[in-house]
Amino acid sequence: MHGTSLAEANRLSAHAAAAAIRSGQLSSLDLTMACLARIEARDGSIGAWSHLATDSAIARARRADERQRAGAELGPLHGLPIGIKDVFDTCDMPSEYGSPSLAGRRPEVDADAVAVLRRAGAIIMGKTVTSEFGMYARTSCRNPHDVGRSPGVSSAGSAAAIADAMVPLALGTQHTASTLMPASFCGVFGFKPSFGFTSMRGSNILVPRLANVGFLARGVDDLALFASAFAGEFADAVPALPPQRLGYVHGPAWKRVAADADMTFGGLLKRLPVAVDELALPAAFDRAVDVTLGLLSAHLAHRFGSQPDMVRQSYCAALRDGIAAGLALDAADYLALEAEADRLAAAARDLFRSCDAFITLTTPGEACLIADGPGSGEMTIPWSLAGLPTLSLPLLKGANGLPIGVQLVGAPGDDARLLSIASWLTAAAVRFQSAESPTPFRQASSEEVWSDTIAPM
Amino acid sequence: MHGTSLAEANRLSAHAAAAAIRSGQLSSLDLTMACLARIEARDGSIGAWSHLATDSAIARARRADERQRAGAELGPLHGLPIGIKDVFDTCDMPSEYGSPSLAGRRPEVDADAVAVLRRAGAIIMGKTVTSEFGMYARTSCRNPHDVGRSPGVSSAGSAAAIADAMVPLALGTQHTASTLMPASFCGVFGFKPSFGFTSMRGSNILVPRLANVGFLARGVDDLALFASAFAGEFADAVPALPPQRLGYVHGPAWKRVAADADMTFGGLLKRLPVAVDELALPAAFDRAVDVTLGLLSAHLAHRFGSQPDMVRQSYCAALRDGIAAGLALDAADYLALEAEADRLAAAARDLFRSCDAFITLTTPGEACLIADGPGSGEMTIPWSLAGLPTLSLPLLKGANGLPIGVQLVGAPGDDARLLSIASWLTAAAVRFQSAESPTPFRQASSEEVWSDTIAPM
């Protein structure tokens, strides 16, 4: 238990909690009760949950403990409480995709990803808050580091629940920035695997070629454990391997990066014990945001354009604007965007001729003030459009003492190695923190992660 | 050599010719010269070739024979002359896609499919005539059974060259009907494999989700040999296996089937030694042609819509009309068509719950008179849209004594079994012909196939 008392079991990493449950030091029920207590104490201020399944979570945790006592075979996520972003269908909970237009919707079938997580032994605690249909729109959820600031969108609730130690694992999605932006703002670890990693059936798919699951947790090992429920290649212990060749990119949106973020990122580059070269990005990448928003708006027009006026008027402004932009596109425009996206994806793959992975910032800076909007996805859009695996690691701190994520990007299909590089990068950043004080880098171990900006119990 | 003299080697099936070459009874050079002599004698009337590579074919055939004498490893198509529809790039011949706008175009790289055929040992004789960019438009090629009739489009030259024994194998493509319609009109065997069978890079792709290679030959065994150059699962000897459950469909376009074609198809159904039940087609299939033409026109608008006026005015009417229709579509229309195509493909897969394969006609009847247009693709469009493997078998004869194809359709990926069923069906039809006289069925053996409507040497 590494010094964490039973009452604080909710703070454990998924990895440590899984080990404690298997060894009999901790029951799934105790862990679930600790998480529920944390949610009870804190969610009034944070608002990470749109639906809490208290009774069924307790019943399922009890059953998990019984199965373990009976010697049953246990899945990789056996007994671990998990939050599910409410853009995934669940057969036993509301599934409203954050939209008043779907209030009370209760599908009969789990999304494929939810079914995988149940089979892996996870205890589904409830549904986490999302912006409407995953658009860039404010949610009622607040950033646990500073409730005056955005937790990011659209996997706002999942990231906030992880940051606030309400659960060790939470499922998100990402079309453009929806897992990594909240991970950066909330100071947690986020992972969007390679395109096609797992079935998206039963989730809110805005654009099929952009839709991905996203994983949120408090350490790289936890992300690997999470991914191992879906694919065999992810061992639950991730070796910390340095890359052969690490690159960095600033990217087309760097001009909007805040001075403090620029400086702390530069400091990280200088201190890394490997050479990090800047990669030249073809000019085509300047169009990544336009191409992505064009594809998105066309699909919005297709999906929502023929809804009755009353329904459409109920949508958030971002959704209404997207539909209107899409209705103005013609078929040839759309196919030109598809062709441009294909070329960008090919150009992105070429970047890995000169490096194994590259780093950049996940967001232009710290979480923005709620009044200033939900946050920007520009820094992650090009890599999401290209289908690349990406991670956000909470290794930097901004001028207000709030986290800023380092984005690590790998070649398509190279997900397992990317996690190993992430483990190395995280350990390297923690070493700087030990060696220097004050330091720009936030503590981030894979066993028990905490931050002085998160409220204690 | 099965009674065929050296001078008639061009009449051999690919299968018999390959065996004769391997056993030393026939050289690739002799076969190539026989094919060139046939082309020389006949192509003035038929017009199957847009480019004939006489010198390089002779040189390559000589080299093939030398390699065989030297004991080199031989590919599955070793020494066999082949025609390539001029919608595939070839590094050493003009590649004009049937369009005056690309006159003189000579790409530097082979299309992937052409590279595969060269590696398999085939001797590329030249490029065969196609309608402009593979559209439904008349070509200068004529039907060898009756030069007043259409050879079908768009793989016109490839089908006519096979029917006229100019080559034993010819490569085509199919988005909607372009391999099977010419096969039906020209009385040859045509095979469009499952979607995704092989790379289409370096070919004229009109709509990525519809683009397929097509194989034309004079027997089922020859089609299997042809396919074996691309994929290991195709043995060069195809067992004749009856289907467990064979179905038939009339399909939404049956109302335009000619009376003679309807009658001879009905006669085939009655005489088959297995029960053949009619499959109920969901009403959604009535939209297959509209969906296909909609997708096609959108892609035409994307690809050709911004060409200079002078170039666009040079296009055939079918292409100009398609572009204009596509320019009138908006992005949401296009995505609705894509969604409809996905649903149709799913519905088509469901048909195979109640049968292993089904049959229908390939065309509404015999080849139409040239004055009446190139022919109709309605009978093949639904299965091409659904990505199913399909064959056209020259088993029926119409009122004018001209061939009509039987279309055999299988489940996605079930290509090898479909060829076995085709072999069984062909043998069964030939047995009727032996038992009855006069008979509606055309002779079709896999060793040496001929027709009394094709001019002798």
Boltz contact constraints between the chains, C-beta under 6 A:
constraints:
  - contact:
      token1: [A, 298]
      token2: [B, 331]
      max_distance: 6.0
  - contact:
      token1: [A, 301]
      token2: [B, 332]
      max_distance: 6.0
  - contact:
      token1: [A, 302]
      token2: [B, 332]
      max_distance: 6.0
  - contact:
      token1: [A, 302]
      token2: [B, 335]
      max_distance: 6.0
  - contact:
      token1: [A, 305]
      token2: [B, 332]
      max_distance: 6.0
  - contact:
      token1: [A, 329]
      token2: [B, 331]
      max_distance: 6.0
  - contact:
      token1: [A, 330]
      token2: [B, 330]
      max_distance: 6.0
  - contact:
      token1: [A, 331]
      token2: [B, 298]
      max_distance: 6.0
  - contact:
      token1: [A, 331]
      token2: [B, 329]
      max_distance: 6.0
  - contact:
      token1: [A, 331]
      token2: [B, 331]
      max_distance: 6.0
  - contact:
      token1: [A, 331]
      token2: [B, 334]
      max_distance: 6.0
  - contact:
      token1: [A, 332]
      token2: [B, 301]
      max_distance: 6.0
  - contact:
      token1: [A, 332]
      token2: [B, 302]
      max_distance: 6.0
  - contact:
      token1: [A, 332]
      token2: [B, 305]
      max_distance: 6.0
  - contact:
      token1: [A, 334]
      token2: [B, 331]
      max_distance: 6.0
  - contact:
      token1: [A, 334]
      token2: [B, 334]
      max_distance: 6.0
  - contact:
      token1: [A, 335]
      token2: [B, 302]
      max_distance: 6.0
